[in-house]
Amino acid sequence: MFDMKRFTELVRGALLDAEATWAAYRAEERPWQYTASHLSAPLILASMVVAGLIAWLLNSGYQFGSLGLWLLATVMSFVQFAIAVGIFTGLAGAMGGRRDFDRGTAALSLAAVPAYVGNALSTFPWIGWLISLGLAVLAVVYLWRILPGYLDVPAEKRTTHFVVSLLATILASFAAGAVLGVGAYMKMADGRLEQPEDVSDTSQRADSRAGGLLGEIQRSAAIYEAARADTYEPPADGRLSRSQVEEYVRVMTRANAMQDEYAERMETLAEEIENKEDASFSDLVKIFRGVGGAVGISNAAMEIVKTGGGNWAEHVWVEEQLRVAEFQPDADDASAHNRELYDDYSNALAEVAPF
């Protein structure tokens, strides 16, 4: 049975006396079902209810323009939390710590209290987003601090576990959102969902897109939706042109360079933090920003194609023909022709092609 008094105590303690609350709750060794019913689930639901009420009363939150969207967002919040618990707990075990779902649920729930309080206040006009962002960063800091005591990740792998888990959670949540239909960057108008404008028209989007991690997710989703809308009618003979292969090589070369640059930055950041006895607040903010960058970098090729005015459907078709040309050059006349082009660019393709 849900205990309102217990819930209030845990939320207040996680906000105002975090370290003592974490230690006391860890000593209780509660099963994940208890944590879920007394803290996680009511916290998520209360956060969404309050955010929805504020948006409705003040007409300030377009994302809750209809009951259907509110329900979808609420379901997605539960899905994201479950994903986070599974990833952080599973990777802890893989890196020499505890693969303890009970403790993982407790750690993620307690650390996330500021973030869900921020979400509840996020639909306040003007300042809601700022409050939400500040409390989200605080939740990341709390997560960094609570994990060692709960999941016993070895000190030398603490940073790696944290960064990889956070990155994997963001990407997995983004993918889950796309599957559920809420990952796309859309806007509300009279309670109806509309597709985003062309991503190449940045002048019309600059004022409406959020910054930081949320902004990267929105931007990547807009690019994904624009790319998904692309269509391409291949030539009847199935033959690639030289210009198509050259453009493919250009896009993939630039995408690989972007990914390598990002990997170097994150590796440098991880080494800097590992060389310190304890991470500072600014270090954790850098990690938070780095995860935001990963959302965009994961679709680097798509971004290059779409922001350059290209056709993603054509890009995918070209890649598939090159793949067939490499592995089945004698499939038909078109494959034989395409293999000749492939051979002309074989050195460049070997460096950048994902096949």
N, C-alpha and C positions, 0 to 999 in steps of 0.2 A: 504494500500500500504506500502511495506517495505521501511523504512527510514534508509539509510546507515549511515547517520550522527548520528541519534539517537542511532543506534546499536553501533557505535564506541564509543560514549560518555558513554554509559552504561558499556561496556566492560572495557574501560580505567578507569572509575570511580570505578568499582568493584575491580579492581586490585590495583589502586594507592590511592584511597580515599574511602575506603569501607564504613565506618560508615556514612559519609555524603551522599554518594550515596544511601545507604539503606534507610536513613531517608527521603530523598527527594522523592524517588520512592514510599515509603509507603504512603506519603502524597498525591500522585497523585491518589491512589485507582484505579488503572487500572484493567480492567477485564482480566481474564486469556487468552482470545483470543489475546488481545493486547500484553501481555507479550510473549506469544508463538510465535507470528508472528514477533515481533520486537527484541526478545532476545533469547529465548530458542531454537527454531527451527534453526534459522540461525547460532547460536553459535555451536550447535551440528553438523550441516552440514559443517560449515567452519572447525571445528576441524577435522572431518573425511577427508575432502578434502585435507587439508594441510598435515595431517599425511600420506595419501595415496600418495601425490605428492613427499614428502620427501623420502618415502620408494621406490618409483619407480625411482626417480632420483639417489638416492644413493645406491639402491639395498640393503636396510638395514632392511626391514620389511617383514618377511616371512608371517605375517598374511594378507598382502595385495598382495599376489602372483597372484591373479586373480580378475577380475572385479566382479565376482559373490560373492567372499568372502568379498570384500569391501562393496558391497551393503548389504550383510547379516549383516555385522558388524554395518553398519550405521543404519539399521532397528532396530537392537538390542539396539543401543544407545538410540533411541527414546523410545523404549519399557521400558528400564530401568529407564529413566527419568520419564515417566508417572507412573510407579510403585512407584517410590520414592515419587512423589507428592501425590499420593493417600494414601500411608501408613502414611507419616508424618502428612498430613492434617487430615485424618480420626482418627488417634490415638490422635491427639491434642484435637479434639472434645470429644473423649471418656474420656479424662483425665481432663476435665474441662476447656479446652482452646477453641479457635475458630476453628470450622470446616468450614474454609473459603477457597475454592478452588482457588479463585483469589489471595489471599495473599499467599497461599501455593505455587502456581506456581511461584510467584514473589520471595519468599524467597529462594526456591530451585534453581531458575535460577541464581539469583545474587550470592549466595554462591558457586555455581558450576563453576563460571567463571574460577577460577584458575585451577580447575581440567581439564576443556576442553582445556584450553591453554596448560596444561601439556600433554594432549593426542595428541595435534597437533604436539608437539615437541618430542613425545616419540619414533619416528622412526629414530631419529638421531643416528648414530653409537656411541657406547661406553657410551655416557653420557645421551642419550635420556631417558632411563629408570629411571635414577636418578633424572632428572628434573621432569619427570612425577610423580614419587613417592613423591617428596617434595611438589609439587603443589597440589597433591591429599590430603596430610595431611593438607595443608593450607586450602583447601576447607572444610575439616571436621571441622577445627577450626572455620572458617567463619560460617558454618552451625550452630554450637553450639551457636555462638554469635548472629546470626540474628533471630533465631526462637522465643525467648521471645518477641521481639518487634512486630513480625508479627502474631504469632498464640496465644499469651497470655496464654501459658501454665503456671499453677500455679508454683511458685518457688519450692514448696516441691515435685513436680512431674517432674521437668525439666529434671533431670538426667534419671529417669526411662523412660520418653517419648523419650528422645534422644537415649538411648541405645537400647530400644526395637524396635524403628522405624528403626534405622540403621541396626540392626540385621535382622529384618523382610524384609527389602529392599534387603539386600544381598542374603538372602535365596530365596526370591521370584524371584529375577533376575536370580539366578543360575538355578532355576526350569524352568523359561521361556526360558533361553538359551538352556537347555536340550531339551525342546519341539521344539524349532526352529532349533535345530541341530547345535548350535554353542557353547553349554555348554561343550561339550566333549573336553578334552585336546588332541589336534591333532597337527600335524606339516605339513608344506607345503613342497612339493618336486615337482619341475617342474610344479607348478600350480595345483597339485593334492593333495587331502586330504589323509593322511595315518592314520591308527589307531595307537595309542601309543603302545610302547613296553610294555612287561609285567611289572606290577608295582613292582614285587618282585625284578627286576633287577635294583636296585637303583644306582648301580655304573655307569650305562650308562645314567642315567637321572639327576644326581646331577648337572652337569654343565649347563644343558639347562633349568632347572626350576627356575623361578623367586622366590624372597623371599617375606616375608610379606603376605599381604592379597591376592595378585595375585598368589603367590606360593601356598597358601592353596586352592584356587579355582582350580588351575591347577592340584594339587595333588589329590583333591577329584574327579575331573572330570576323571582323569586317572584311579582311582580306580573304579569309576562307569562304565566306558567303559569296563574295564577288567572283572568286575563282570557280566555285561550284556552279555558278550560273553560266559560265562560259560553255559554248558549243563549238564544235569544229567538224567540218565535213572533209574527210581525207580525200585525196585525189583518187580517181577511179582505178588508176594503175598501181596504187599503193607505194609509189616511189618517193623517197625522200629527196629534197633538193639540197644542194650544197649550203645554201643560206640557212636552211633550217638546222642542219648539223652544226654550223658555225655558231648560230645563236644559242643552241643547246649547250655547247661547250662553254660559251661566254657566261651563261647564267650559272651553270654548275661550278665553274671555276670561281666565280665571285661568291657563290653560296658557301663553298668549302672554305674560302678565305675568311668569310665572316664567322663561320663556326670555329675555325682554328683560333682566330683572334679572341673570341669569347672564351674558349677553353683555356687559353693562356692567362687571361685576366683572372678567371676563377681559380686557376691553379696557384697563381701568385697570391691571391687573397687568402686561400686556404693555408699556404705556407706561412704567410705573415701571422695569421691567427694562431696556428699551431705552435709558433715560436714564442708566443706569449703565455704567461701563466694562466691568464683568464681573459676572455674576450671583453672588450669594452662595448658600450652602447653603440658607438659609431661603427664598430666592426660588424655588429649584428644588423645594423641598418644597411651596410654595404651588402651583406649576404641577402637581405630582403630584396634590395634593388637588383642584385644579380639574378635572383630567381625570376624577377620580372623580365629581365633581358632574355632569359632562357625560353620564355613563352614565345617571344618573337623569333629567336634564332632557330627554333625547332622547325619553322616553316620558311627558312631563308630563301630557298629557291622560289617558292610561291610568291613571296613578297617582292623579289626582284622582278619576276615576270609581270605581276599586276601593277606595281608602281611604275614600271616602264611602259605600260600600255599594251602589254602582250596578252596572249590568249593561253590560259592554263591548260585548256583541253588540248590544244595543239601541242604544247610542251609534253604532256603525258603521252600523246600519240607518237611523237618523235622518239621519246625514250623507249616506248614499247617496240617500235620498228628497229631501233638500234639493238635492243636486246635480242630480237629474233635474228637479226643479221649476224650477231656474234655466235649464237648457239645453233641456229638452223639456217645457214646461208644458202642451202640448196632446197629450201622449202618451196620456192616458186621463183618466177622471173624477178618479181619485185625484191625479194630477199637477196637474190644474187646482185642486183643493182645496188641495193642498200649496203651490202657487204663491201663493195668497192669503195663507197664513201666512208664506211666504217674504217677500212684499212688506211685510208688517207689521213684520218684523224685518230688513229689507234693510240698513239702516245698520249695525246691530250685526254682522250676518253678513259684510258687506263688510270689516269690520275684523279678524275672527278666523277666518273659514272658510278652509280650505286649498284651496278650489276657486274 
